[in-house]
């Protein structure tokens, strides 16, 4: 069965910051946290309720065998807290700068798995976290957490994570899909990868950055080389925030039927 290329991409977001904690990433690949835009941090009851809610928050759907980390992060501006979280857990967090501006994290002290810790830090901020990696079904490789506004809340300063236009999104994903499938070293389905790149005015992919290893350094290099200079066939729409952030997850994290079969060109 031939899969829909778009179904392999768990997220494709425009202009996001990726706060990284894992090793093997060059300094040039680290997105810098944006400075505050003049708004004072709002406590939003975060620090006050974190300790009381910690056991309930931490217990939500977390397997017993998840690795635990020792956290000692006081309440502070959320961007700085996330930076510290990433350094301890070695897990990347993807977010729009506007989501965290002016927000104060809840304090966290003690041993927690990464997802529980991040949930606790977000208590009272009006933000939620999604683990988009499918890690619980497919251990290994890059994991990523994506922040978004809690459904039903309103905050002009915290828009939901944005995606490119549907047409341009499809062109980029199709181009990436075809290129990866055409190279046996990069064929999707057995690895997880978090990428950032830009699309220039001629519609070509540039400045590809693999944010953390897939677990195979030769595949890492092949992915970057394969995606560089892909022609997606269209210039980015006006005003599209770049870089674009793309995550590829293993086949069994979504569907056993996802495959490159029928999508690889020969010759």
C-alpha positions in Angstrom: 0.0 0.0 0.0 1.3 3.5 -0.8 1.0 5.9 2.1 0.0 9.5 2.1 3.3 11.4 2.5 1.7 14.0 4.7 0.8 11.4 7.3 4.4 10.9 8.3 4.9 14.5 9.4 3.7 15.0 12.9 4.4 18.7 12.8 5.4 21.3 10.4 5.5 24.7 12.0 6.7 28.0 10.8 9.1 30.3 12.6 9.4 28.2 15.9 12.1 28.3 18.5 13.5 24.9 19.3 15.1 24.7 22.7 17.5 21.8 22.7 19.0 19.8 25.5 20.6 16.8 23.7 24.2 16.4 22.7 25.7 16.3 19.2 24.2 19.6 18.1 26.5 22.4 16.8 26.1 25.9 18.3 24.9 27.2 15.0 21.9 24.8 15.1 20.7 26.2 18.4 17.7 28.5 18.1 18.2 31.4 20.5 15.5 32.2 23.0 13.8 35.5 22.0 14.2 38.3 24.6 11.1 39.6 26.4 9.1 42.1 24.4 8.7 44.5 27.3 6.0 42.6 29.2 6.5 41.7 32.9 6.1 38.0 33.6 2.7 37.0 34.8 2.5 34.5 37.7 -0.9 33.2 36.7 -0.9 31.1 39.8 1.7 28.8 38.4 4.3 28.7 41.2 1.6 28.6 43.9 -0.2 25.5 42.7 2.7 23.5 41.2 3.5 21.5 44.4 -0.1 20.7 45.1 -0.8 19.5 41.6 2.5 17.7 41.0 1.5 14.1 41.8 -1.7 14.3 39.8 0.0 16.0 36.8 2.9 13.6 36.9 0.7 10.5 36.9 -1.2 11.2 33.7 -0.6 8.4 31.3 3.2 8.0 32.0 4.7 4.5 31.8 6.5 3.3 34.9 9.7 2.7 32.9 10.1 6.3 31.7 13.5 7.7 32.7 13.4 10.1 35.6 15.6 13.2 36.0 16.4 15.3 39.0 14.9 18.8 38.6 15.5 21.8 40.8 14.1 24.7 38.7 12.6 27.7 40.6 9.7 29.8 39.2 11.2 32.1 36.6 10.5 33.5 33.1 9.2 30.5 31.1 11.7 30.7 28.3 14.6 30.5 30.8 12.9 27.6 32.6 12.4 25.7 29.4 16.1 26.2 28.5 17.0 24.7 31.9 14.5 21.8 31.4 16.1 21.0 28.1 19.6 21.0 29.5 18.5 18.5 32.3 16.3 16.2 30.3 18.2 16.4 26.9 14.8 16.7 25.2 13.9 19.5 22.7 10.9 21.8 23.2 9.3 23.5 20.1 7.3 26.7 20.6 6.5 30.1 19.2 8.3 32.8 21.0 5.0 34.6 21.5 3.7 31.7 23.5 6.2 32.0 26.3 6.7 35.8 26.4 5.5 37.3 29.6 4.8 34.0 31.3 6.3 32.6 34.5 6.9 28.9 35.0 5.9 26.9 38.0 8.7 25.7 40.2 9.7 22.0 40.1 11.8 20.1 42.5 12.4 16.4 42.6 12.6 13.4 40.3 10.2 13.3 37.3 10.1 12.0 33.8 10.5 14.7 31.1 6.8 15.0 30.1 5.6 15.2 33.7 8.2 17.8 34.6 7.2 20.0 31.6 3.5 19.6 32.5 4.2 20.8 36.0 6.3 23.7 34.8 3.3 24.8 32.7 0.7 24.7 35.5 -1.1 28.1 35.5 0.5 29.4 32.3 -2.5 28.6 30.1 -0.2 26.4 27.9 -0.2 22.7 27.2 2.4 20.3 25.9 2.1 17.5 23.3 4.6 14.7 23.0 4.6 14.3 19.2 7.3 11.7 19.0 5.3 8.6 19.5 8.2 7.5 21.8 6.0 5.4 24.0 5.4 3.1 21.1 8.8 3.5 19.5 11.7 4.1 21.9 14.9 5.7 20.7 15.9 8.6 18.5 14.8 12.2 18.9 11.8 13.1 21.0 10.1 16.5 20.8 7.6 18.4 22.9 5.4 21.1 21.3 3.8 23.8 23.3 0.4 25.3 22.4 -2.3 27.3 24.1 -4.8 25.4 26.2 -8.0 25.0 24.2 -10.7 27.5 25.1 -8.3 30.1 26.5 -7.9 33.5 24.9 -4.7 35.4 24.9 -3.7 37.8 22.1 -0.1 37.4 23.1 -0.1 33.7 22.7 -1.2 32.5 19.3 -1.4 28.8 18.5 1.6 27.3 16.7 1.3 28.2 13.0 1.7 26.0 9.9 2.4 27.0 6.4 -0.4 27.4 3.9 -2.0 24.0 3.0 -0.7 24.2 -0.7 2.8 25.2 0.2 2.8 22.7 3.1 1.9 19.9 0.8 4.6 20.9 -1.8 7.3 20.9 0.8 6.2 17.7 2.4 5.9 16.0 -1.0 9.4 17.2 -2.0 11.0 16.0 1.3 9.1 12.7 1.1 10.2 12.0 -2.4 13.8 12.9 -1.7 14.1 10.7 1.4 12.3 7.8 -0.3 14.7 8.0 -3.3 17.7 7.4 -1.0 17.9 4.0 0.7 20.0 5.5 3.4 17.2 8.0 4.4 14.0 6.1 3.6 11.5 7.1 6.3 9.8 4.5 8.5 12.5 3.3 10.9 13.8 6.5 12.5 12.8 9.7 14.2 14.2 13.1 13.2 13.6 16.7 14.0 14.7 19.2 11.3 14.8 22.8 10.6 15.3 24.4 7.2 14.4 27.4 5.0 12.9 27.7 1.6 14.4 30.5 -0.5 12.7 32.7 -3.0 13.3 30.2 -5.8 11.5 27.4 -3.9 14.7 25.5 -3.0 15.3 24.1 0.5 18.4 25.7 2.1 20.2 25.7 5.5 19.0 22.2 6.6 19.8 21.5 10.2 19.2 18.1 11.9 18.5 18.9 15.5 19.9 15.8 17.2 21.0 12.5 15.9 18.7 9.8 14.4 21.0 7.3 16.1 23.1 6.7 12.9 25.7 9.4 12.0 25.9 8.2 8.4 22.1 8.6 8.1 22.3 12.0 9.8 24.7 13.2 7.1 22.7 11.6 4.3 19.5 13.3 5.5 21.1 16.8 5.4 22.7 16.2 2.0 19.5 14.7 0.5 17.3 17.6 1.6 19.7 20.4 0.7 18.7 22.2 -2.5 15.4 20.3 -3.0 13.2 22.3 -5.4 9.6 22.3 -4.0 8.3 24.1 -7.1 7.0 27.3 -5.5 8.4 30.2 -3.5 7.2 30.6 0.1 4.0 32.6 0.5 4.6 36.2 1.6 5.0 36.6 5.3 5.8 33.0 6.1 7.9 32.8 9.2 11.1 30.8 8.8 12.8 28.4 9.5 10.3 25.6 9.1 10.4 22.9 11.7 9.6 19.3 10.6 9.5 16.1 12.5 9.5 12.6 11.0 8.4 9.7 13.2 8.8 5.9 12.8 6.2 4.0 10.9 4.9 2.1 13.9 4.3 5.4 15.8 1.4 6.1 13.4 0.4 3.2 11.2 1.9 -0.1 10.3 1.0 0.6 6.6 3.1 3.7 6.1 5.8 3.0 3.5 7.8 4.5 0.7 6.6 1.7 -1.6 5.4 3.1 -4.9 6.9 6.5 -4.0 10.5 5.9 -4.9 11.7 6.9 -8.3 14.2 4.8 -10.1 16.9 5.6 -12.7 
